[in-house]
């Protein structure tokens, strides 16, 4: 569940963002749907104006990005930027 901040901002839950490929900088549109609100990505590949060729190109690009993420995870590249590993957290507090 998300809360609305005093600046009327909403945080998208990570699981939802991952599932639908929402990333920082994406444009979202808030659409009235009766008594509910629907949130849509404005540049969503499945938009009616997108051709089949465009949608296939976007799908191929997303596939390459996912393969790149999986490759980096498999090689431990994802943890390089922070300068520590999870295991080190457990070693820091021990008297050894």
Secondary structure by P-SEA (a helix, b strand, c coil): cccccccccccccaaaaaaacccccbbbbbbbcccbbbbbcccccccccccaaaaaaaaaaaaaaaaaaaaaaaaccccccccccaaaaaaaaccc
